[in-house]
Amino acid sequence: MILEHGVLDVREGSSGEFEATFDLAKSIIAGSPGFRSLRLERCLEQPDRYVLLVEWDSVEAHEVGFRQSPAYEEWRNLLHHFYPSRPTIQHFQRVLEV
């Protein structure tokens, strides 16, 4: 299992619309092979900043299975116009859990 970590900065004042659109878009990613779970967290200090946490079976499930699929194009069309700059996306592997 890997964790996709994305920092999503949205256009100022668009948080409500972004959250409503994301609620619709979540089913697109959830239907992708290798998807395990998703969390979207909003920053308290910067209300137009979010952290997206997605668990995948593998990096390939995300990078190939989802990002190279028609479903990703639908996801991108719904959400990417909210981002004034490209989100930072990284993958992490668990080292320790308490």
C-alpha positions in Angstrom: 0.0 0.0 0.0 1.2 3.5 -0.8 -0.2 6.9 0.2 -0.6 9.6 -2.4 -0.2 13.0 -0.7 -1.3 16.1 -2.6 -1.3 19.7 -1.5 -4.1 21.5 -3.3 -4.3 25.2 -3.3 -7.6 26.5 -4.8 -8.5 29.9 -6.1 -9.3 32.3 -3.3 -12.9 32.2 -2.3 -13.7 29.0 -4.3 -13.5 26.6 -1.4 -17.3 26.0 -1.2 -17.6 25.3 -4.9 -14.5 23.1 -4.8 -15.7 21.0 -2.0 -19.1 20.5 -3.7 -17.4 19.5 -6.9 -15.0 17.3 -5.1 -17.9 15.5 -3.5 -19.1 14.6 -7.0 -15.6 13.7 -8.3 -14.8 11.3 -5.5 -16.7 8.5 -7.1 -14.6 8.8 -10.2 -11.4 8.0 -8.3 -13.0 5.5 -6.0 -14.0 3.3 -9.0 -10.4 3.0 -10.1 -8.7 -0.4 -9.8 -6.2 -0.3 -6.9 -8.0 2.5 -5.0 -8.3 1.9 -1.3 -9.4 5.1 0.4 -9.5 8.9 0.2 -9.4 11.8 2.6 -9.6 15.5 1.9 -8.5 17.8 4.7 -8.9 21.6 4.8 -6.2 23.8 6.3 -7.4 25.9 9.3 -4.7 28.6 8.8 -5.2 28.9 5.0 -8.8 28.0 4.1 -8.1 27.8 0.4 -5.5 25.0 1.0 -6.3 21.3 1.2 -4.4 18.0 1.7 -5.6 15.1 -0.4 -4.6 11.6 1.0 -5.3 8.7 -1.2 -4.4 5.1 -0.4 -3.5 2.9 -3.4 -2.4 -0.7 -3.8 0.7 0.6 -5.7 2.2 3.7 -7.3 1.4 2.0 -10.7 -2.3 1.8 -9.7 -2.3 5.6 -9.3 0.2 6.7 -12.0 -0.8 4.2 -14.8 -4.2 2.8 -13.8 -5.8 6.0 -12.8 -3.8 8.9 -14.4 -3.7 7.3 -17.8 -7.4 6.4 -17.9 -10.4 8.2 -19.3 -11.6 8.5 -15.7 -8.7 10.8 -14.9 -9.7 13.1 -17.8 -13.1 13.4 -16.2 -11.5 14.0 -12.8 -9.2 16.6 -14.3 -12.0 18.4 -16.1 -14.0 18.7 -12.9 -11.3 19.8 -10.5 -8.2 21.2 -12.1 -9.7 24.6 -13.0 -9.8 25.3 -9.3 -6.0 25.2 -9.0 -4.1 28.4 -9.9 -0.9 26.3 -10.0 -0.2 22.7 -10.4 -0.7 20.7 -7.2 2.3 19.0 -5.6 1.7 15.2 -5.6 4.0 12.7 -3.9 3.9 9.1 -2.9 4.8 7.7 0.5 5.3 4.3 2.0 4.6 3.5 5.6 7.7 3.0 7.8 6.2 3.0 11.3 2.8 2.9 12.8 1.8 3.2 16.5 
